[in-house]
């Protein structure tokens, strides 16, 4: 089940937080109704997205009347964006991805937001509490454009 929260900032930007599983039941009609200007979508809480959910999300984003910015996209969304580069159309900018990192020294795990661009997993890797630079848990091409 997907959860959608909305809030409007003083400049008129609509901030939308989507969390849970995006599937064929994904219905964001309330967002479409409230979106009259720029929309910033916080997607770090999206656990998974089914194939029918990908299509529903694509239709939703492309139906928004103004520019869209995606921030803190989850690994589930990031992997779809790397496989389907035009998934969100031409008016959408992906700013950051919230990705899984692990420490090669102690094995600690952490989710960390990095810019959505090639090499960001190295340039913006978090430091572990043990002092060692953490590494992306997976291949960069799974989550980031190349």
C-alpha positions as CSV (number, residue, x, y, z in Angstrom):
1,X,0.0,0.0,0.0
2,X,1.2,3.5,-0.9
3,X,1.0,6.5,1.4
4,X,1.0,10.0,-0.1
5,X,1.5,13.2,2.0
6,X,1.3,16.7,0.6
7,X,2.3,20.1,1.8
8,X,2.5,23.5,0.0
9,X,5.5,25.7,0.7
10,X,5.1,29.5,0.9
11,X,6.5,29.9,-2.7
12,X,3.6,27.7,-4.0
13,X,5.7,24.6,-4.6
14,X,3.8,21.4,-3.8
15,X,6.0,18.9,-1.8
16,X,4.8,15.4,-2.1
17,X,6.1,12.5,-0.1
18,X,5.4,9.0,-1.4
19,X,6.2,5.9,0.6
20,X,5.3,2.2,0.4
21,X,4.8,0.0,-2.6
22,X,3.8,1.5,-6.0
23,X,1.6,-1.0,-7.9
24,X,-1.4,-1.1,-10.2
25,X,-3.5,0.5,-7.4
26,X,-1.3,3.7,-7.3
27,X,-3.7,6.6,-7.4
28,X,-2.4,10.1,-7.0
29,X,-5.4,12.0,-8.2
30,X,-5.3,14.2,-5.1
31,X,-1.8,15.4,-6.1
32,X,-2.9,16.1,-9.7
33,X,-5.8,18.2,-8.2
34,X,-3.5,20.2,-6.0
35,X,-0.6,20.6,-8.4
36,X,-0.7,24.1,-10.0
37,X,3.0,24.9,-10.1
38,X,6.3,23.2,-9.4
39,X,6.1,19.8,-7.7
40,X,8.9,18.3,-5.6
41,X,8.5,14.6,-4.9
42,X,10.3,12.9,-2.0
43,X,10.6,9.3,-2.9
44,X,13.0,7.8,-0.3
45,X,10.2,5.8,1.3
46,X,9.2,3.8,-1.8
47,X,10.0,0.2,-0.9
48,X,9.2,-1.3,-4.3
49,X,7.5,-0.6,-7.6
50,X,5.9,-3.3,-9.7
51,X,5.8,-3.3,-13.5
52,X,2.3,-2.0,-13.5
53,X,3.3,0.5,-10.9
54,X,6.1,1.8,-13.2
55,X,3.4,2.5,-15.8
56,X,1.1,4.1,-13.3
57,X,3.9,6.3,-12.0
58,X,5.0,7.3,-15.5
59,X,1.4,8.4,-16.4
60,X,1.1,10.3,-13.1
61,X,4.4,12.3,-13.5
62,X,3.7,13.1,-17.1
63,X,0.2,14.4,-16.2
64,X,1.5,16.9,-13.7
65,X,1.0,20.4,-15.2
66,X,4.5,21.9,-14.3
67,X,8.1,21.0,-13.7
68,X,8.8,18.1,-11.4
69,X,11.8,17.5,-9.2
70,X,12.5,14.1,-7.7
71,X,14.6,14.0,-4.5
72,X,16.0,11.2,-2.3
73,X,14.7,8.6,-4.8
74,X,14.8,5.1,-3.2
75,X,16.8,2.3,-4.7
76,X,13.6,0.9,-6.2
77,X,12.9,4.1,-8.1
78,X,16.6,4.7,-9.0
79,X,16.9,1.3,-10.6
80,X,13.8,2.0,-12.8
81,X,15.2,5.4,-13.8
82,X,18.5,3.9,-14.9
83,X,16.7,1.2,-16.9
84,X,14.1,3.6,-18.4
85,X,15.8,7.0,-18.8
86,X,12.7,8.7,-20.1
87,X,10.4,7.3,-17.4
88,X,9.5,10.7,-16.1
89,X,9.5,12.7,-19.3
90,X,11.4,15.8,-20.2
91,X,10.1,18.2,-17.5
92,X,11.4,16.1,-14.6
93,X,14.8,16.5,-12.9
94,X,16.2,13.9,-10.6
95,X,18.3,15.6,-7.9
96,X,19.3,12.9,-5.5
97,X,19.1,9.2,-4.7
98,X,18.9,7.7,-1.2
99,X,21.1,4.6,-1.7
100,X,22.4,1.7,0.5
101,X,26.1,1.9,1.6
102,X,28.2,-0.6,3.6
103,X,31.5,-0.2,5.4
104,X,34.2,-2.5,4.0
105,X,35.9,-2.5,7.4
106,X,33.2,-3.2,10.0
107,X,30.2,-4.2,7.8
108,X,27.9,-1.3,9.1
109,X,25.1,-0.3,6.8
110,X,23.6,3.1,6.1
111,X,21.2,4.8,3.6
112,X,22.6,8.0,2.3
113,X,21.5,10.6,-0.3
114,X,23.9,11.3,-3.1
115,X,23.4,13.5,-6.3
116,X,21.8,11.5,-9.1
117,X,24.8,11.4,-11.4
118,X,27.6,9.1,-12.4
119,X,30.4,8.8,-9.8
120,X,28.3,10.3,-7.0
121,X,28.6,7.1,-5.0
122,X,32.3,7.7,-4.7
123,X,32.5,11.5,-4.5
124,X,29.7,11.7,-1.9
125,X,30.2,8.4,0.0
126,X,29.5,8.7,3.7
127,X,32.0,8.0,6.4
128,X,31.3,5.2,8.7
129,X,31.4,5.7,12.5
130,X,34.7,3.7,12.4
131,X,36.2,6.3,10.1
132,X,36.3,4.4,6.9
133,X,34.7,5.6,3.6
134,X,31.6,3.5,3.0
135,X,30.9,1.8,-0.4
136,X,27.8,1.5,-2.4
137,X,26.0,-1.8,-1.7
138,X,25.6,-2.8,-5.3
139,X,26.8,-1.8,-8.7
140,X,26.7,2.0,-9.5
141,X,24.9,1.3,-12.8
142,X,22.0,-0.2,-10.8
143,X,21.2,3.1,-9.2
144,X,23.0,6.0,-11.0
145,X,23.1,7.1,-14.7
146,X,26.4,6.3,-16.4
